[in-house]
Amino acid sequence: MTSSAIAIVQLTRPVLAQYLADLLELERLVVAELGIAYDVHPWGVPEFELEVPSKWDFSWSAVDTATDKAVGCLVVSRFGDNLHAHRNIVHPDYRRHGIASRFLEHHFAKAQAAGLNYFTAQVPYDNRASRDWYLNRGFGLLKDEGLAWYMDARGSTDENARDHLATPEGQWWVVRYTISDYTPPA
Ligand SMILES: CC(C)(COP(=O)(O)OP(=O)(O)OC[C@H]1O[C@@H](n2cnc3c(N)ncnc32)[C@H](O)[C@@H]1OP(=O)(O)O)[C@@H](O)C(=O)NCCC(=O)NCCS
């Protein structure tokens, strides 16, 4: 696999319909790999198809052009003037080739053109590798007032545990990127 064989395409509703079987299989693979360090509520068809604000404008899929299979996705929704990641996954065989970083480049460029403020993600507490993946890409870890802003903006009733969110179901890191900070690669 060369990264040039991977196309990053906007995940519109018709694109989701085309690649839904691949993305469901990918979800199953990552659940088998990470369990609750991925999500306590794995996605099926209803979650992939769920209508949430601006989802079809700001979500992305990676397609292997040699096989015409989807090998990753970044699924996003909008809250206020901000965006939030619901899924950011790349097939294990395709990792460490910069695919998820390419999702972010497409995503930030589009979000910046739309004048949006922040891009956030919630990462399970036990998934430090993914938390650090975000931190290595310019995201900040929300704490105290930052978490209070996030909870208020998203209508969250979780507990603000100073540097993470806590619920009876589990704990999450929250990371946030300031979209105006984005500069395209030279
Ligand atoms: C997190 C995840 C989406 C990253 O996807 P990815 O496409 O492998 O990400 P990238 O290739 O952009 O970056 C991964 C690493 O490969 C390195 N890398 C990027 N391009 C590379 C290349 N061409 N050759 C070698 N390494 C490369 C990057 O430096 C990065 O390492 P770092 O984080 O230590 O700096 C993927 O690991 C994943 O699906 N994890 C499981 C699901 C999950 O936990 N998602 C997040 C839930 S909140």
The ligand as an SDF file (V2000), in Angstrom:
LIG
                    3D

 48 50  0  0  0  0  0  0  0  0999 V2000
   -5.6840    6.8230   15.9920 C   0  0  0  0  0  0  0  0  0  0  0  0
   -5.6840    6.3410   14.5290 C   0  0  0  0  0  0  0  0  0  0  0  0
   -6.9810    6.8000   13.8840 C   0  0  0  0  0  0  0  0  0  0  0  0
   -4.4920    6.9540   13.7980 C   0  0  0  0  0  0  0  0  0  0  0  0
   -4.5830    6.5610   12.4150 O   0  0  0  0  0  0  0  0  0  0  0  0
   -3.3100    6.5430   11.4480 P   0  0  0  0  0  0  0  0  0  0  0  0
   -3.7930    6.6900   10.0480 O   0  0  0  0  0  0  0  0  0  0  0  0
   -2.4590    5.3810   11.7660 O   0  0  0  0  0  0  0  0  0  0  0  0
   -2.5700    7.8930   11.8890 O   0  0  0  0  0  0  0  0  0  0  0  0
   -1.3010    8.5610   11.2170 P   0  0  0  0  0  0  0  0  0  0  0  0
   -0.6430    7.6140   10.2830 O   0  0  0  0  0  0  0  0  0  0  0  0
   -1.7090    9.8920   10.7260 O   0  0  0  0  0  0  0  0  0  0  0  0
   -0.3620    8.7490   12.4670 O   0  0  0  0  0  0  0  0  0  0  0  0
    0.0520    7.5740   13.2050 C   0  0  0  0  0  0  0  0  0  0  0  0
    1.4900    7.5520   13.4920 C   0  0  0  0  0  0  0  0  0  0  0  0
    2.1700    7.1190   12.3180 O   0  0  0  0  0  0  0  0  0  0  0  0
    3.2620    8.0360   12.0640 C   0  0  0  0  0  0  0  0  0  0  0  0
    3.3060    8.1340   10.6030 N   0  0  0  0  0  0  0  0  0  0  0  0
    2.5920    8.9280    9.8130 C   0  0  0  0  0  0  0  0  0  0  0  0
    2.9240    8.7280    8.5340 N   0  0  0  0  0  0  0  0  0  0  0  0
    3.8360    7.7550    8.5130 C   0  0  0  0  0  0  0  0  0  0  0  0
    4.5430    7.1030    7.4880 C   0  0  0  0  0  0  0  0  0  0  0  0
    4.3640    7.4250    6.2040 N   0  0  0  0  0  0  0  0  0  0  0  0
    5.3970    6.1070    7.8310 N   0  0  0  0  0  0  0  0  0  0  0  0
    5.5640    5.7880    9.1340 C   0  0  0  0  0  0  0  0  0  0  0  0
    4.9310    6.3770   10.1530 N   0  0  0  0  0  0  0  0  0  0  0  0
    4.0790    7.3540    9.8470 C   0  0  0  0  0  0  0  0  0  0  0  0
    2.8840    9.3120   12.7060 C   0  0  0  0  0  0  0  0  0  0  0  0
    4.0500   10.0370   13.1220 O   0  0  0  0  0  0  0  0  0  0  0  0
    2.0730    8.8590   13.8980 C   0  0  0  0  0  0  0  0  0  0  0  0
    2.8730    8.6180   15.0220 O   0  0  0  0  0  0  0  0  0  0  0  0
    2.7540    9.5050   16.3440 P   0  0  0  0  0  0  0  0  0  0  0  0
    1.3210    9.6110   16.7400 O   0  0  0  0  0  0  0  0  0  0  0  0
    3.5280    8.7120   17.3220 O   0  0  0  0  0  0  0  0  0  0  0  0
    3.3180   10.8190   15.9980 O   0  0  0  0  0  0  0  0  0  0  0  0
   -5.5470    4.7910   14.4480 C   0  0  0  0  0  0  0  0  0  0  0  0
   -4.4280    4.4030   15.2130 O   0  0  0  0  0  0  0  0  0  0  0  0
   -6.7600    4.0290   14.9440 C   0  0  0  0  0  0  0  0  0  0  0  0
   -7.6770    3.7300   14.1570 O   0  0  0  0  0  0  0  0  0  0  0  0
   -6.8020    3.6510   16.2380 N   0  0  0  0  0  0  0  0  0  0  0  0
   -7.9010    2.8420   16.7860 C   0  0  0  0  0  0  0  0  0  0  0  0
   -9.1830    3.6130   16.8940 C   0  0  0  0  0  0  0  0  0  0  0  0
   -9.0650    4.7370   17.8780 C   0  0  0  0  0  0  0  0  0  0  0  0
   -8.6020    4.5580   18.9860 O   0  0  0  0  0  0  0  0  0  0  0  0
   -9.5000    5.9140   17.4160 N   0  0  0  0  0  0  0  0  0  0  0  0
   -9.5170    7.0910   18.2440 C   0  0  0  0  0  0  0  0  0  0  0  0
  -10.7280    7.0000   19.1000 C   0  0  0  0  0  0  0  0  0  0  0  0
  -10.9290    8.4520   20.0320 S   0  0  0  0  0  0  0  0  0  0  0  0
  1  2  1  0
  2  3  1  0
  2  4  1  0
  2 36  1  0
  4  5  1  0
  5  6  1  0
  6  7  2  0
  6  8  1  0
  6  9  1  0
  9 10  1  0
 10 11  2  0
 10 12  1  0
 10 13  1  0
 13 14  1  0
 14 15  1  0
 15 16  1  0
 15 30  1  0
 16 17  1  0
 17 18  1  0
 17 28  1  0
 18 19  1  0
 18 27  1  0
 19 20  2  0
 20 21  1  0
 21 22  1  0
 21 27  2  0
 22 23  1  0
 22 24  2  0
 24 25  1  0
 25 26  2  0
 26 27  1  0
 28 29  1  0
 28 30  1  0
 30 31  1  0
 31 32  1  0
 32 33  2  0
 32 34  1  0
 32 35  1  0
 36 37  1  0
 36 38  1  0
 38 39  2  0
 38 40  1  0
 40 41  1  0
 41 42  1  0
 42 43  1  0
 43 44  2  0
 43 45  1  0
 45 46  1  0
 46 47  1  0
 47 48  1  0
M  END
$$$$
